[in-house]
Amino acid sequence: MTESWVNYAERIGVDLHLELSGPGGRRAALTRALREAVRGGRLAPGTRLPPYRSLAADLGVARNTVADAYAELVAEGWLTARQGSGTRVAERARPLRQAVGAPARAPARARGPRHDLRQGRPDASAFPRAAWAASYRRALQAAPSEAFGPGDPAGRRELRETLAEYLARARGVRTEPDRIVICSGFAHALRLLFGRDTPGGTGGWGGPAGGGVLRGPLGVEGYGLGFHRDLLAAAGVRTVPLPLDEHGARVAALGRERAVLLTPAHQFPTGGPLRPERRAAVIDWARARGSVVLEDDYDGEFRYDRRPVGALQGLDPERVIHIGSVSKSLSPALRLGWMVLPERYVEPVLAAKGEREGWASVPDQLALADFMAGGSYDRHVRRMRQRYRGRRDRLVAALAERAPHIEVTGVAAGLHAVLRLPPGTEQTVVEAAARRGIALDGLAAFRHPDGPASAGDGLVVGYAAPADHAYGAALEALCEVLAAA
Ligand SMILES: Cc1ncc(COP(=O)(O)O)c(C=O)c1O
C-alpha cells in the first residue's frame, strides 16, 4: 500500500490524501482512489487536479500511470480535460450523498421555535461581539509565546487573578488565585468532581481512577436540572432530593449525605433564595459532618430588587465549593467556568483535569481575563441586568392585565420566572403553548423522580432568550395561551 499526502497547495490550494491500495496494480488503485475522492465529495466540482508530473512525483508512480488514471476518469465523466486549463473535477460530478437522492444542500438544522421562552438562555443577540473581539485581539497581542503551548490545568493565572478580584467584589467570594481552577462550565465541574475515569480521561470525564474527588450520596434540591441529575447518575452518584419551599431547600432534612448541591442565590427553577438561617444551618451541617456544599451560582449576578445575596462560599471558604460560569452572563457557547475550591480539593481537582488543559481554550481564557479586567464584563452584566429586569417587569404587567389569575412566584432575579397554574392544568397549558409555537417547560420537567411533595403546577418562563425585537410577540402569544387556560 502506498500512502501519500499530495501537497499541491501552491498550485490549487488544497491537500489531498490518497491511499493507493487494493487489487489491480497502481493505475487501478489511483483511478479508484481519485474516483472515490470525487464521488465522496472530497474533491469538489471544478477543483483543478495537479499536473501528471507532480502527482506522479508525490506518489512515486510513473507519469503515464497518472495520465492513464485521469483519462479513464475523464471517459467516465468524473473529470474534464481542457486544453490550457488542465484536468478538473467535472461540474456534474456530485458527491455520493447527493447522488443517492439526499437533498442538494446540507439539510438545514432544525429551526428554532417561533417564540423561544426556554429557561436558561441569555439573549444570544446581545453577545458583546465588538468588545469581545477587542479583548481577544488585545489578549493575543499581549500573550507570551508559551501561552500557545499546552495549557496549565489550573487555568491561566491572568484569568484566575482577575476572577479572584471580581468574585470578591461582585459576589462576596473569599479566595485567592491558587484556589481557583478554570473549567468549561458547571457541568464540567460536576464531571471533574464526581468523575470516575482515568486522570484527564477521555469521554469528558476527569477524576482519578477508581473514584472522583467527591462521592455520593449527594443531597440535591427536589427540583433542578435533569441534565445535571443524569450526569451524576452516569457517574454512579446517588442523589437524595431535599424538600423545597419559597425559602429554598429545607436543609434541615440533610443527614448522612457526603455533600449537598444547592443554588442558594436563586433556587433553580422555583426561584426562592436560600434564607439566612438555612445558609448558616447548611454550613453548620457541613462542618459537623465533614461534608462539603457545592454552590451553583448560575445566575447570581442577576438580581433586580436591589437585595442581592452574596455567595454562600463567603460564610466558610473551607466548606463550600463555589462554581460559576459565563453561560448566563455572556454566552453558553463560550464554555468557560470556574471552581473556587477549599484548599484540600485543589490538588485532587487538578489531578482530575490531567497534565494539561484539555477543555478550556487558553486564548479564550486570556480574552475573558482582558474582558473582565478592562471593565467590559461589568458593563455587559449591568446592561443585561437592565434588559432582563425590563423583560420581567413586562411579563408581570402583561399577566396582571391579561391573565390575572396567574401568579408570578420567586424573587425578581435571573433569566426565568415561575408562573403558578391551577392544579392539574400544567400539561394542557404546555401543550397549548407548543401549538402556538412557544417553547417553554412546565415545572414537572425539573422534578427529581424520587422527590418529596410536588411543588404544584407551573410554567418556567425564560424571558431572556428572545432578541429584544421578538420579546413582545412572544409575550403576546404567552398571554393568549394563559388567558384561555
Ligand atoms: C441550574 C443551572 N446551573 C448551571 C448552569 C450552567 O451550566 P454550564 O456552566 O455548564 O453552561 C445552568 C445553565 O443552564 C443552570 O441552569
PDBQT file of the ligand as one rigid body, heavy atoms in Angstrom, charges set to zero:
ROOT
HETATM    1  C1  LIG A 501     -29.144  25.435  37.279  1.00  0.00    +0.000 C 
HETATM    2  C2  LIG A 501     -28.006  25.694  36.343  1.00  0.00    +0.000 A 
HETATM    3  N1  LIG A 501     -26.765  25.557  36.762  1.00  0.00    +0.000 NA
HETATM    4  C3  LIG A 501     -25.710  25.794  35.967  1.00  0.00    +0.000 A 
HETATM    5  C4  LIG A 501     -25.854  26.176  34.678  1.00  0.00    +0.000 A 
HETATM    6  C5  LIG A 501     -24.645  26.488  33.843  1.00  0.00    +0.000 C 
HETATM    7  O1  LIG A 501     -24.205  25.406  33.188  1.00  0.00    +0.000 OA
HETATM    8  P1  LIG A 501     -22.872  25.470  32.328  1.00  0.00    +0.000 P 
HETATM    9  O2  LIG A 501     -21.921  26.357  33.067  1.00  0.00    +0.000 OA
HETATM   10  O3  LIG A 501     -22.425  24.051  32.246  1.00  0.00    +0.000 OA
HETATM   11  O4  LIG A 501     -23.238  26.037  30.995  1.00  0.00    +0.000 OA
HETATM   12  C6  LIG A 501     -27.133  26.305  34.172  1.00  0.00    +0.000 A 
HETATM   13  C7  LIG A 501     -27.289  26.677  32.757  1.00  0.00    +0.000 C 
HETATM   14  O5  LIG A 501     -28.142  26.319  32.027  1.00  0.00    +0.000 OA
HETATM   15  C8  LIG A 501     -28.241  26.069  35.029  1.00  0.00    +0.000 A 
HETATM   16  O6  LIG A 501     -29.491  26.237  34.579  1.00  0.00    +0.000 OA
ENDROOT
TORSDOF 0
